Amino acid sequence: MEHAPPGPDRLDADDAEEVDAVPVLSDAGTLDVRRGPGQAVVRQAAAVAATSFVAGIATVALARAHRVRRARRRARRTMAPIVASRSFLVDVHLLGPRD
């Protein structure tokens, strides 16, 4: 019969690991200096930012192309040629009673 690994319901007092929680110091000359895990995070963040920027530019370009295409379609439907166009800025104020 195989011995199953101890689970939460099978822990015995003999199976518990004793830890003294004392830090282990190494010699100063034996440390291996490598690029830390922070480098990977920085690279990943830069890649995400660049990809998001490119996706945003592509979305704006597609939206503008769609708007131009729609305007051309609308211009073809009109029967008479447009001679002039005017835009007016309208500012409406609602006045209350005078005291």
URRAPE-V99444 format. One record per backbone hydrogen bond with DSSP energy under -1.0 kcal/mol. CO is the residue of the C=O (numbers start at 1). NH is the residue of the N-H. If there is no record, write none. Layout:
co->CO nh->NH
co->CO nh->NH
This chain:
co->7 nh->10
co->36 nh->39
co->37 nh->41
co->38 nh->42
co->39 nh->43
co->40 nh->44
co->41 nh->45
co->42 nh->46
co->43 nh->47
co->44 nh->48
co->45 nh->49
co->46 nh->50
co->47 nh->51
co->48 nh->52
co->49 nh->53
co->50 nh->54
co->51 nh->55
co->52 nh->56
co->53 nh->57
co->54 nh->58
co->55 nh->59
co->56 nh->60
co->57 nh->61
co->58 nh->62
co->59 nh->63
co->60 nh->64
co->61 nh->65
co->62 nh->66
co->63 nh->67
co->64 nh->68
co->65 nh->69
co->66 nh->70
co->67 nh->71
co->68 nh->72
co->69 nh->73
co->70 nh->74
co->71 nh->75
co->72 nh->76
co->73 nh->77
